[in-house]
Amino acid sequence: MTTIPDGDAADGHHRLVAQPHRDEEEGPVAAAEAAAATLSTEAEPLGRLGRPMNRRSPFFVGMAGAAGVAVTVLVAELVVTARQTLVLIGLALFIAIGLEPAVSRLARRGVLRPVAVAGVVLTLLGAVGGFLSVAIPQVVAQATAFAMQIPDYLQAIQDRNTTLGALNQRFGVVEIIRNTLGAATGSGVTSNVLNGVLGAGEVVLGVLADTVVVTVLTIYFLADLPRIRRGLYRLVPRSRRPRVILIGDEVFAKVGSYVLGILVLSVIAGASSLVWMLLLGVSFPLLLAVMVMLLDVIPVVGTSVAGVVVTLVALSGSLGVGLATAGFFVAYRVVEDYVLTPRIIGRAVHVPALLTLIALLLGAVLLGVIGAVVAIPVAAAVLLVVREVLVPRLDST
């Protein structure tokens, strides 16, 4: 096979651009092309980097300032317009960084990276798919039964002679739930759900589409993460690049440890609550266990909210079972915070309690549930940069 060379060393005119080439028609460009031919070498086919522009010239300063304002406005409009898509992209990158430790362990043992990525992704998808294939029929059946018993629960709450009724009389449970639902209906998603079956179908299709998008993006990010890492570090000046590499890799490691650890903790929370509910005969054990597993992903408040819901369902059976269930979730919360979390996640993502609460509030306000999930590793990354960069610089001045 005959290959066409990219350029012509004789005159500097590219053989695939603006042919036919005639020197008499090129004019002043012909001299520049001749000079370009002498600049092109095998080591530097496009020539050496030229001298930088004079950044102190009034024209350069004015153009740079105008360009900075224009770029800032365009970026702000882009973020506002593509907010939902950017959230999905960020979530996919977050998950990919979380799965990276597993891929890196396999790669360090001699497994080719594409094979390691495929193995980790297929294992995760197989585990999730197998769980869903077994759990979905039971969850749907229990959710249907739970929906049919909602009128009975409402009647029990209104009755002062029942346990739920006494709690409602004392703490105003119904009013709290009504206010919560009223605030939630302000979102478009919840309004669509309440509008009927069509709205629920739209929400389900939207969630499925977002799940597919995040899954595909996660696979691509995970496969190209070394290249993405190199590209990001190449954007840093060479004099600062070693320091940025150390800090950046530490941030990646923190996020990876957190994501894998939070997944393990959520599985433990769901499994332990399922065993407890089966032993005590709490209604709808699998449905509630799945809810506990999903809510446990949200730090600090997730397990507490799940415990309140499960306790209320247990109280509908008997006061003793309800109190025992409440005690179980309090004990599990203590074990998770002081035993499981330090051992599984370790101290890599340790964030002070006050900063954790502030990060959760800000993350939830800005990005909802996704913001609450990613708030702690983001706070840990910011805290690392402050400790390693900002504080030493302030101390030295």
Order of alpha helices (4+ residues) and beta strands (2+ residues): alpha-alpha-alpha-alpha-alpha-alpha-alpha-alpha-alpha-alpha-alpha-alpha-alpha-alpha-alpha-alpha-alpha-alpha
